[in-house]
Amino acid sequence: MVSGLILSLVVLAFVLIVIEDIIHVNKAKSTLFFGTLCWIIAFIFPINGATPETVQHHLEENLLEIAVLWLFLMAAMTFVAYLNSKGFIQNLVHRVLPEKMSEKKLMFLIGMFAFCFSSLSDNITATLVSLAVVMSLKLDPKKRLKYATLIVFAVNSGGVSLITGDVTTLMIFLADKVSIGNLLLLVAPAAVSVLLLACMLSVGMNGTITFERQKKPIEKMDFVIAAIFLTTIVGTLVLNVAYQIPPLLTFLFGLSIMFLTAQFLMRNRPGKSILNYVREIEFDTLLFFLGVLLLVGIMKEIGVLKQITNLYAHLSPVTANYVMGLLSAAVDNVPLTAALLKADVTMSTHEWLTLTYATGVGGSMLIIGSAAGIIAMSKVKELTFISYLRMSVYLLIAYTVGYGGSYMMGHFV
C-alpha cells in the first residue's frame, strides 16, 4: 500500500518534469517537493516494518551521496562561472578557431572535444566546458539544441572506458568484473557511436559559422585561474588513480587555491570579490539534482531496483544488459549497477563489458537520465524533456551501434 503510494508520487514527479513547459512549474520545485514528501511518508508509514532508525540510516546514506555531488558540482560550476563571466572561454574559442567554419565541421569538433575531455575529467566539468563553447556562439535555437544533444551523448560516451571517467565503470572494475585493459576496448565503439550521432544530427546543417574576433586581451589573472582549473582536473585524475583520493576532495582543494590566488592577485584592485562568483551558480540545477536523487533513493528503498534485476532470469545477459542501459535513462545508473553487483548476476567478462557501456551511455536516452543531461537542460533554454525526446531515434541508433561495437570488441577479451 505505502510502496504503491510512493511509487505513484515518483511517477507523478517525473511526469511533471516532462510537462514543465505546459504547466510552467519549475522542475526543481516539483522534484524537491515530491522527493521530500516521499521520504516523509516513509517515516510516518515505515516500509516493510522498518524502524525509524533504519529509515533515518537509509536517508543519511542517500543524503551523503547527494552532498558529494552537490559540493563537487558547486566547485566545478564556480570555476566555469568565473571564466564565463570574464569571457575567457569565448575569447579562447575565437582565438583558436578560424574566422569561418561549416556547421557540420563544428558538430564533429564539438562531439570529439566533449568525448575526449570527459575521458580526462568528470562528466559534470566536461559538460559545463563544452556547453560554454556552444553558448558563446550565435546559433539558431534549433541548431543549438542539436549541439547540446550531441554533447550529452558524447560526454557520457567518453567516460565509459576509464575508471575515473564514470562511476559505474569504477564500480564494475572494483568488483573485479573487468580489467583496465578490457575497458580500453570500449574506446573505439564509443567514439564511433559519437561520430555516427554527429553525422545524423548534422544532416541539413549546411550553413557557415562566422567567429567574431575579440580584440579584448585576456587578463593574466584569467590565465592563472584557467591553469588552476586545468591542474585541478588533471590532479583529480592522477591522485584518484594513484592514492584513491576522492575527486571531491581534490576539487575543493583546487577551489581553495583559486580563492587564495585570486585574493593575492586582486589585493590592490577594488571591485568584485572572487567569492561572489559562487553566487552566480545556477542553484536551480543543484535543487533539481537534490530532488531527483531523493526520488531515486526512495525507489531503492521500496525495492523497485531489485525487481529490475529479475530481467536476467528471463532474458540472455546480452539482451538484458541492452535493456538495462535503456532503463538507466529513467533510473540512476549508480544504484542500478549496485543492485546488479549485489544480486551477483553470473556473467562473463565479455558480458560485463557490454553492461559497462550500457549503464554508462544508456542514460543519454532521456535528458533526465544523466548528470550531463540535467546540467545541459538547465543551461540551454531550448533543451527540454520533449525537445530532447524528439532526438530519441538518433540517440537510440547511436546507442545501439555503440552497444553492438562493445559486444564485438568483447571477443578480444
Steps between C-alpha positions, in 0.01 A plus 500: 500500500767751610742383230230546238423853623866598495553351154197694373643824637838426338331441165298822542821692574660377177182581305515859629857524372378392157217756488697785658453720192123446514435560871782756543611352832877488537625139507726574797198597710287199408777238543607648835138499621432138405848380599464629856131398521581138415762477774263660754241233412767233546556625856129521587410167339820286515557275198505127579487571874828694505575697816542880488869444575535281191323754279720773650812296418389449138415868463840602633668270249298661223578851624871419514498406131310820421736715708804363317340579164381843615839610627683366197256673267528822700880498468499428125225755430685772693806460278285511185289790632815710547649416160167559326435834669846618399440383141806274518349193331333706228823695443707182485261335253516799269880502514540127428231448234523645148290798395251274325400136540220286364230395744568135422870530580418672827261213583782246471748720687260559790411130518859380513604779737225400746588131455873548564459757778257279694757219482748721683265673741164432660177519299379810684808708415509370142135596448540847648809581291358354176172687542689821576664472157163451325322772698772750409399472133202666333308192389145438387302349795420178309865454409613578855266221613679255271843600628382466860355154427830387351690633801285301745552176305872565438572583864330182621681295233843644578512380860406133460850375416681650801443430870533872568254591225181339629388384844334181372815408307697538824246289691516213250882521497528494881274193506767322287259448210725673243861618478639832379616324183145373442356848546732652239325281243196725542679809365450412132127412506422797726682741266333351192155545655574868570618557143189321369272724708690806376440383141127456558454830684698695240262405217351819363756722676660663197569842643825667593584641842698823514701554814524860609853591590538634852739789535480498878820351643480215748613607844791327668282405796251324271781285361610420855147393605462291182835333573386420855178354358689281252752393767213412733344276234830322427584480871160346572568228244856423614436508876190285469683230304821514704366551852121451475446859615131588445453740204287728720790561739740588219253734333424685824875531555534646150216741574674616817819564301293703252360713784840555665675577171230749399518661845874555451478622139202730569627643827552845350194495276165635614197315374335164510628237743583161351261339751209681337525270200357221716174699492494482120450124513155399377357352816197376304732232364615401849143487635392291203783254572392488864138423411583237236747316725253501790245339267751240378601428858142429607455276194789296630335476843168368366681228306445622144866454412504141626207416275694624200771235554237232435549576129801271504277204589299548180747644247852414388770717666580680172134590442440583867805728506370690197162549670675593827675782316165635381360470852791703634349796314211497747677362809837621628766267358699494825239323720400293196857374459533452876184287500640279223832458678328414829271254323819323382367446149715241324658643184825461308756781474375554146145556629607724789677714241175552308326593827772758567426667169122469543478658846749772408338609173139383537414795723535720192167372367308741727610849598444417870696175470845640573677781681612635161139516382372674811773763481442553128125544559568772756744683273332482159156659489389304191595166659194357675381146565277510191748668263769248600251216457463602135864394455430154646519313167849638429610431858363145495679421173831637634458313830414174320801527268728577795356209698547268202858621470566433868364148452730442201805643680421269791613207289857627542481455878 
